[in-house]
Amino acid sequence: MSALQVVALVVCGVVTLVAIALFARVIRHFLIVFRLGQPAPGRTDDKGARTVTLLREFLGHTRMSRLPVVAVAHWFTMISFGVLFFTLVNAFGQLADPEFALPLIGHFFLYEWVTDVFAFGGFIGIVLLMAIRQKNHPRSAAGEGGRRSRFYGSTFWQAYYVELTILGVTICIGLLRALEWTLARQLGAGQDTALHFPLTGWIGNAFTGLSTDAVKNLIVVIAAVKILISFAWMITISLQPTMGVAWHRFLAFFNIFLKRHADGRTSLGELQPLLVNGEPVDFENIEELDEDAALGVGKVEDFTWKGLLDFTTCTECGRCQSQCPAWNTDKPLSPKMLVMALRDHAHAKAPWLLAAEDEREGLGESAAKLAEVPLIGDTGYDITNPLGAYNPHGPDAVIDQDVLWSCTTCGACVEQCPVDIEHVDAIVDMRRYQNLIESAFPNELGGLFKNLENKGNPWGMAARARLDWAKDLPFEVKILGQDVESADDVDYLFWVGCAGAYEDRAKKTTRAVAELLDQAGVTFAILGDGESCTGDSARRAGNEFLFQMLAQQNVETLNEVGATKIVVTCAHCFNTIKNEYPQLGGKYEVVHHTQLLNRLVREKKLVPVARPAEAPGKSSTKDVASTAETVTYHDPCYLGRHNGVYAPPRELIGALPGVELKEMERTKEKSFCCGAGGARMWMEEKLGTRINTNRTEEAIATGAERIAIGCPFCRVMMSDGLTAAQSEGKAEDVEVVDVAQMLLAAVRRGGGDASTEAEASEPTPDPEPAPVA
């Protein structure tokens, strides 16, 4: 054995032992830190389904597919990390013997093909990812300081280090394979063929002029370099437990396996119930709680262990940030930087939390101060420097309050995250603490809570006015308990919702749905003044007990009347009754009106007909008989992302003769929020630009004559955005309508006088909105 080999073995051996020891230590650190979190029940059930989900997301890269080029490049990079591990083992053998090959598989052609393919694939993949990072670097991105880059706020030195490590390792593997080919040729081993070196053999031609000893020495040197690069990386990440861009390649497997839904659905739809020590809290057991029990999350250790795992798994890719409506309208909320701040704070505070009372003095004054830093508060950030809204090491707060209250809970962050982080649950849990313990919430929410508690609706209007929408309809609207004894006597209970009953724009949708159901022969009844707000806004604002009060009242009412099948027009009511009422004992079959109406059209119970020629004597700016009406559809977040209902509204629009659907650039899973979710409907936007204006401008840019919606909240926001645009002389001929109204206009034409119906279907300006809370 040469002196070079001895030195290489000693150096590589020492570095390897240090790396393994540090790696074992940091794994222990992770386990201890995660155990600081609260229980998270239900995360290990149905292990078979969870395993299938993990394999599907890992091998299929299903969560990465929104960016196809990135997905393919990352797939090769990721798979090569596991597959090429055997080349690291082989490199240790080559330090002692340059001719070394792994027993059994070392010269097996299939193994060698896999090695060559993934060495090249990993190299090309990481080069592509490096190029994409540079192309999307903040220095060349729009926005203040390049904030439109999804990498804005990411830790660049860590990303560069990981990328260069992978690049270096794949280059070393390619060179080692080439030198193995050269050595095989010089020794006449008979393995210097394309069968054994399909992609790397040609590189070996560069070394054919060297002597056999020189080739062997090069193998030892490059094998040593490969080992040192690999274990230097392991040492680095072991000393940096918050280095998510590296750690996600280990932790993502666990985070995906332990996600909320075993079948792989995103962690959207229902919010998780308020938990204390892993048990749901409600009115019945609240008196049994300890005085110091945390309602929600006020300290980082109040998060569940799954939440702490979430934060540590973040790879800082910024997909959540690039889709966030708050961030894209210049507000301080970045889901990515929120998670990064919580991650850094959790690991910085962990030594204090783990130390015994008498040991904490030895940790120093900075550790004591860090332990006292509130999670939410005023960080004193400048709006032009959103990074200042995140301060994981204090002294005033970890996260600014404006970050917390900017969220619309649209779920874009959760839907986009490739490692299944549950941002919305974390945000709402922090809101719960601010609301229930600190009584610290935006002033506007005080009026909302008061109206919900006293009047059962956000507008504070009288219950008797819930029936005003049905006045002058050409048929009787039956009321459960008065006209109908039980919901079993009708096909559906029609849940009108607060907006559908009180908000003038939404009343049009309510009437349209009622007329369509009547025409289709579908019997229905309503609760009338027995209906109350579902509590969606209260829950997402963090007022969990107000939500429970409203929800329990509604569940009792629905169960009393025997409701089993419910149709709703509001996406928020749809999500709450369908997904959250089961937490309180209310399990129903809930359909959105676009789903039911689409089914009725497919069953020919409703038949849309072609638009008639313009009625004689009516003026028009266009020939409506020959010009196709163009429509763009806005996906409500709580119908689309939260519940996966994308096709029915589009099929319904497609069933309307003469109507052309023009999709916006951000549509379906990537749809942009209207700005009303997460109780933002009741709060003024004081930071950045308006979310609804951003979305409305995108809709106008399609050139469509109508913006179709399927949610009253969306209608209010899009209508207000359109009004603002029209005040600037834009989109004069555009209107916002619910899909049900479009269908009703088409169905009416099938059986009425053409001139009368043409006039009735002309766009009419939306009335002024109902008073806000």
N, C-alpha and C positions, 0 to 999 in steps of 0.2 A: 504494500500500500504506500503510495507516494505521500510526501509531506503535504502536498496540496489537499489530498483526500483527508489526511488526519486533521488538518486545520479546519476544513469544511465540516467534517463530522462533529468536531468539538463545538465550533461556533453555532452551527445549526442545532445541535443537541441542546446547548444551554438556552438559546433563544426559544426553542420549542418548549422546554420544561417551564420556563418563565411564563410563556404565553398560556400554556395549559393551566398553570396554577392561578394566574390572574383571571382566566376565563371561568374557572370553577368558582372563584370568589365572587365574580359579578353575577353569576347565575344564582348563587345563594342570596346575594343582595336583592335581585329581582323578586325572588320568592318571598323574602321578608317584607319588602316594600308593598307588594301586592296584597299580602296578608293584613296590612294596615287598613285596607279598605273594608267596607261593610259587606255583608253577605249579598249574593246575587242569585236568588233561587232560579231553578229551571235551566241553568246553562249547560248541564251535562246530561239532560234527558235524551232519549232516542239517539243513542250513539251511532247506530247504523246510518240513519238519515244524515247525521252530522258528518260522518265520514264521507258519504257520497257527495255532500255539498262541498267539503274541503277538496276532494279530488277534482270535482268539476271546476271549481274556481281556480285551483292551482294549475291543473293541466290544461284546462280550456281557456284560462285567462279571461273568464267571462266578465269580470269587473273592470278589465282594462280595455275592453273592445271599443269603447267610445272613441279612442284615439288609435286607429288600426296600426299605423306605422310604429308608434310607441309600443303597442301591445306585442307585435311580432318581435321587435328588437329586444324588448324586456323578456319575452318568453325564452329566447335563445340564451340571453344572459343569465336568467334565473336557472334554467335547466342545466346549463353548463356548470354552474356552481356545484351542483350535486354530482353530475356525471363525471366531471373532471377531477373529483376528489381522489380518484384512484391514481391519477397522474402525480399527485402529491406523495402518495405512498410510494409510487415507483421512483420518485426523485430521491427519496431517502436511500433506497437500494442502490441507485446510481452513484451516490457519494462513495460507497464502499466498492462498487463494481460497475464501471460505466456500461458494461454489457448486460446489466441486470434487467430482467423483465418479470412482471408479476407471474407467479405460478398459475398454470392452467389457462388464464385468459390473456396473458401478456402478448402472445403471438397469435391469438385467435382473431381471425380477420374481421368478424363482426364487431368485436370490442374495438379493434383498431379503426374501423370505419366510424363507429360512434364517436370515438375520441377525436378523429380528424374533423368530422362534421361539426361537432360542438366547439372545438377549438376555434375553427373559422367562424362559426355562427356567433360564438360569444365575442370574438374580436370585432366582427362587423356590427353586432348588436350594440356593444358599448361605444363604438365610434359614432354610431347613429345617435345614441342617447346623449353623448357629449355634444354632438353638433346641434341637436334639438335644444339642449340647455342653453347653448350659446346663442342660438337663433332667437330664443324666447327670453333672453337675459333682460333684466330690468333696464339696463342702460340703453336699450333700443326699443323699449315698450312705451306705450302711451300712458298718460296719467301722471299725477304728481310723483316724481321720483321713480317713474316706471312701474307704478302700482298695478297696471293692467297685466303685467307679467305674472303668471301663476307661480313663478319662483321668487317673487318679491317677498322678502322677509325670511326666506329659507337660509340655512347656514351653509354658505357656499364652500368654505374650506373643507367641510366634511364631505360634501357631495363630490368635490374635485378629488379628494383623497380616495374615496371609494372607487370613483371612475378610473383613476390612474392605477389603482391596485388591480382592478379587473383587467385593464389594458395590459399592464405589465405581466400578469400571470398568463394571459392568453398568448402573448408574444413569446414568453419563455416556453410554453408548451409547444408552440409551432416550431421554435428553434430546436428544442429537444427532439421532436419527432424527425425533423430534417437531419439532425446529426445522427440519430439512430439509423436512418436510411443510409447515410454516408458510411457509417461504421459497418453496417451489414454488407454493403457493397465491397468495402475494402477487405472484410474478413471472408467474403464468399459464402455467407450464411444462406444465401438463396431466398432471402426475404425482402430484397430490395425491389419489390414489384408493386404495381398499382393495387394488387389485392390486399397488401398490408399497409401501404402508404398512399391511399387514393388521392389525398389533397395536399399532402405535405412533402411528398418525395421530391418534387421538382425544386423545392427550396434547397434540398441537399446538394444540388449541383454547385452551389456557391462554395461548398466546403471540400469538394473532391480533390483540390490541389494540396490539401493539408495532409500531414503524416497521420498515421493511425494514433500515435501517442498524443498528437496535438488535438485530434478529434475527441479522444477520451478525456483529455484535460478540459476541453470546452464543455463537454457533457457535465463534468463535475462542477465547473464554475456556474453554468446556467441552472443546473439542478439546485445548487446552493442559493443562487439568486432567487429562484422561484420559491424555495422554502422560506427564505428570509422575508420576502415580500408578503407571503401568506401569513407568517406568524407575527410579523411587525403589525400587520393589519389587526390580527387577533389581540395583540397587546394594546393597540390604540383603542379599539372599541371596548375592551375590558376596562380601560381607564376612563371611558366616556359612556356611561350607561344611558345618557340622554341622546346618543348619536343615532337617532331614528332611521336615518338614511342607510345605516349599516344594520342596525338591529332588526329592522322589519323583516329581513330575510330569514330570521329565526322565529320571531314572535308572531308574524302574520299567520303562520299555521295554527297557532293556538287561538288567536283572535278570531279567525274565520270559523274554526271548529266550535268556539264558544259563543257565537253570535246569537242574537235573540231567538231567531226562528231556525229550527233544525233543518227545515226544508230549503233554506237558502234565501228566503225573502229578505228584502232589506228591512232594517229596523225602523220602519215607519208605520203609518197607520195609527194605532193606539199608542198613547203615552204609557210608560210604566207607572203603576200606582205609587203613591207616596209610601215609602218603606222606612221602617225603623227596625234595625237589627234583622233585616230580611223579611219582616212581616208587614203586610199592608196595614195602613192606619186609616180608620174611619171613625164616624161619630160614636160607634158603639164601644170602641176600645181606647179612645183618646184619653179618658180619665185614668187609665191604667199605666200610662207612660210615666217614665221618670221625669222629674222637673227639668233635667239638663238634656233630655232627648232632643236630637236635632231633627227638625222638620224640614226636609230638603237638605241642601248642601251649603254650609256656611264656612267649612274648613275643608282643606283638600282631603283629609282623612275621612270625611263624610261621604265621599264617593264610594261606590262599590269597588270591589277588587277588579271587576271587569272594566270599570271606568279607568282605573289606574293602568290596567293592561292596555286599554285603548290608547291612552295618551302616550305611553312608551312605544307603542307600535307605529306611531305616525312617521311616515317616510318623507314628509315635507314636500311632496310632489306638487301640492297646490291645486289639485283638481277641484277640491271643495271651494277654494278661494276664487277660482276662475268662474264658478257658476253661482256664487253667492250674490243675491240681489242687493244686499246691503253694501257689500264691498264694491260692487260695480256701480253704485251710485254715490261713491265717495264717503261712505260712513266708516267708522273705525272697526266694525266687526269683520274680522277674517277668521273663518272657522279653523284654518290651519294655525294661525298664530295664537288663537285661543287655546287650542290643544297643546301647542308647543309651550306656552306659558304655564299651563297646568302641569305638564310633564316636568318641566324644569323645577317648578316650585315643589312638586311632590318629592322629587329625589333630593332636593336641597334641604327640605324640612325633615326628611326621614331620619337622619341621625338624632335629631332632637326627640322625635316621637319614640324612637327605639331605646333611647337612653333612660336609665332609671332616674328617679327624682334627684338622688344625691350625686349623680354623674353629670347632670346637665350644666352645672357651673363650669365644669372643665371644657365644655364645648365653645365657650367664648361668648362675648356680648353680642356678636353678629348673629349667632344661632338663636339666642334668646329673643332678639328683635324680630328675626324671621318668623319665629313661632307665633308672634303676636300680630303679624301682618294680616289684615282682613282679606278675604278672597275677592270681594267686590267693594269698590269705593272710587274715590277720585284720585286718579294717578297724575293729574295735572298735565295731561298730554295736550299737544297742539294739534288741531285738526289737520294741519299740513304734514304732521309727522305721526301717522297712525301707529308706528312702532312704539311710540310712547304710551299707548293705551295698554301695553302689556309689560309688566314689570315683575317677573317671577321672584325677585329677591327684595321686593318692597322698596321703600319703607312705608308708603302710604296705602297701597293696595296692589294685589296681583293683577287684577283686571279692572279696567275702568267701567263704571256703571253704564256709560253710553254703549259700550260693546254689548253688554247683556241685553239691553232693551232695544237694540237695533234689529234683533233677529225676528224674521217673519215665520219661523218654523216651517218654511216651505219644503225642507227635506232635500234640497239640491245637494248639500254637502254629503249627507248620508248616502244618497243614491250614487254619487260619483266616486266615493272613497273606495280605492282598490283593496283596502285591508279591513273594511267593514267597521270603521269607527262610528260610534253612535253619538254624534254631536248634539242632536236635538234633545235627547234625554238629559245630557249633561247641562245644557242651557236651561231647560225648564226646571231641573232640580235646583239650580242656583237661584232661579226666580222664586221658587217656592220658599226658600229660606228668607230671601229678601222680603217677601210678602208676609209670610206667616210669623216670622220671628222679629225681623227688623222693621216691618211696616214701611219699607223703603221702596217705593215704586213711583212711576211718573204720575203727576197730578191728575192727568186726564183719566187715569184708570179709577180714581176715586169715584167719579160720577158713574162710570160703567158699573162698578161693584154695587153702588147704592141702588141703581136702577134695576139690576138683576135681582138683588135681594128683596127689594120692596115691590117691584112691579112684574118681575119675571121676564123682562125683555130689556135689551140694551138702550132702547129709546125712552124708557120710562113712561110708556103710554098705557092707557087703561086696557084691561083684559077684554072688555066688551068690544073694543075696536078690532079685535082679531078676526071678526067676521065681515068687516067692511068690504074686503076684496071681492066677496061673492055677490054683492048687490047687483041687481039687474041682469044676472046671468039667465039665459032662457031655460034653465032647468033648476031643479031643487038640489042644493048641496046638503046631503044628509049629515047630521051630527050624531056621533055616538053618544048614547045615553038619553037622547031625545027622540030622534027619528029611527035610530037603529039601536037595538039592545046590545048586540055583540059584534065584534069585528069579524066573527065567523059568517055573518050574514052578507058581507060584501067581499069583493075580490081583494081590495087593498085598503089599508088605512093610509090616507093622504096626510103626511106630516107637512104642514104648510111652512112652519118655521117663522121666526120673528121677522126676518126681512120680507119673506113672502106675504106676511100679513100686514106689516106696517109701512114698509118702504115702497113708495109709489112706483119706482122703476121695477122692483121685484114683483109687485102685484100683477104686472102685465104677464109675467111668466106664470104665476100661480093660476090666473084665469085661463091662459092658453092651455096649460096642462089639464085643467079641469074640463075644458071644452073638448079637448082631444080624447080624453078618457071616456067622456060621455058619448062622443061620436063613435068610438070604437066598441061601445057596449061593455066597457069595463066598469063595474060598480065599485064605488068607493065612498068612504065617509071620513069626516074630519073630527078632531077633538074639540074644535071651537075654542072657547075660553078655558077649556081644561088643559090646553097645551101651554107649555112654558119653555123658556130658552133651554137648549140642550146643555149649555154650560161650556161650550168649546172655548170661547174667548177667556172665560174665567180660569179654566184649567191651564191654558197656554200662557196666561199672564202670571201663573204661579199661585192663584187663589184656589187651592185644591179643595178646601172645605166648602167654599161657595159652589164649586162645581159639584161636589158630592150632594149638597143640599138640593140643587136643581135636578141633578141626574136621578137621585133616589125618588124624588117626587114624580118625575116622568116615568120611571120604570114601574112604580106602583100603579100609576094611571094606565099605562099600556098593558100591564099584566091583568089589571082589573077588567078591562074591556076585551081581553083575550086576543090582543094583537099578535099576529104571527107574520104577516106580510105587510111591509111598509114601503111606500114610495115617497121620495123626498126630492126637492128641487135645489136644495143648498148643499154644496159639496162638504161644508163643515158639519152640518147636521148628519149627512150621509156617513161621514167617517166616525162621528161620535156615537151615533146610535148603533152602527154596524160593528164597530171595533172596540168601543170603550164601555158601552152599557153592559156587555157580558161580564165585565169586572164587578158589576153591581147586581148581577142576577137577571139581567134583561137580554135574552137571546132571541133575535128576530131575523127574518129574511128581509134584508133591506136592499132596495134597488134605487138607483138614481133615475131621474125622469128620462134622461137620454137613453139609458139602457132599456127601460120599459117601452118608450115610444119607438125605438128602433126595432124592438121585437114585434110590436104591433104592425109596423110597416112591413116587416118581412113576412108576417102572417096574413098580409093583405087586409087587415082590419082597418087600416088607415091607408088611403091611396092618394099620394101626392100627384097632382096633374101639372101639365106644362103651364107656364105663365101666359096669360091671355094677351092679346094685342091691347095697346093703350086705348082707354075708353074715349069715345068721341067727345070732343070739346075740352078734354083735359090737356093742359100744357105739360110738357116734359122736356128735359134737357137731353134725353137720349131715347132711341127707339127701343123700348123694353121688349118688344116682340122679337127683335132680331139680335139684340145684344145680350150675351150671357151675363148673368149677375155673378159677380166675383165676391167670394167670401174668404176671410181668413179666420181660423179658429184658434182661440186662446185656451190652452189647457189649464183648468184650475188645479192648483197644486194638490189640494186634498181629494181631488177626483183622480188625477193622473198619477203623480209620483207616489202619493201615499196609498193609493188603492189600485193602481195599474189599469184604470179605465181610460183607454185611449181610442179604441176602435169604434164603439157605439156612436159617439157624437159625429165622428167623421163619416161613418156609414149612413147616418141619418141625413147629413148634409149632402152626401153623394146620391141619395135617393130622390133629392129634389130636382126635377127636370130643369135644365137650363141653368144650373148653378155650377160654377167652377170654384173649386177649393184651391186657394193659394196659401201654401204653408209659410209661416215665418221661419227665419233661420234657426231660432231657438224654439224647438217644438218637442212635444212628447216628453221623453225623459229629461231633455235639456231645456224644457220650457222655462221661461222667466216669470217669476212671481209678479202678481199685480200689486203687491205691497200690503194686502189687508190681513194676512194670516198672523198668527201669534199675538192676537189682540192689537196688532198695529192698525187695524181698521179704526180704532178709537183713540189713536195717538197721532199727534201732528208730527210731520217729518221736519225736524229742525236742523238736521245735519245733511250735508251733501245735496244731491239733487233728488227729485221725487222718483220713486220706483215706478209708479203708475205712468208717469210721463215717459220714462225710458221704454216701457213696454208698449205704450200706445204709439209712440213714434216708430217702433219696429213694425207694428201692425199696419200703420199708414204706409210705410215704405213698400209694402207688398203690392200697393196699387189696388187693393180690394175695396169694394164699395161698402161692405159690411164687415163688422168685427163680431163674430159669433162667440157667445160665451155659454157656460153651463153652470154658473154660480152667481147668486146675487151680490156677494162681496166683490167678485170680479167685475160685475156689471157697474157697480158704483165707482170703482177705481178706474176702470177703462173709460167710462162715460165722463168722469171728471178730467181724465187725461185728454180725451178728445175735445172737450170744451176748451181746455187751455190751448190746444193746438189750433182750434178753429178761431180763437180770439186773435191768433197770430196770422190768420188768413190761410191756414193749411186745412186740407181735407174737408172742404165745405160740404161735399156730397156723401160723406161717410157717416154711418150710424152704428150704434152698438145694439145688438138684439140677442135674445136668448134663442137657442136652437129650436125650442118649442114654438116660439112665435113664428119662426120661418116655416115650420111644418104646418102650423095652423093656417097660415095664409095660403099655402099650396093646397091643403085639403079643402078649405072653404071654396076655392075656385071650382072644385069638382061638382058642387051641387047648387051654387047660387047664381044670381044674375052677374054677368061678367062685368058690367060697368060698376055696379055697386061694390063688388069684391075688389076690383082694381083700385077703386078709391079707398076702400077700407085698408088695403095693404100698403098704401103709400106710407113712407116713413113719417112719423110724427115725433116732434122733439120730446125728449125725456123731460118730465116735470122736475122741479127742484127737489133735491133729496129731503128725506125726512130729517127732523132735527137730530143732531148727534148727541151722544151721551155727554 
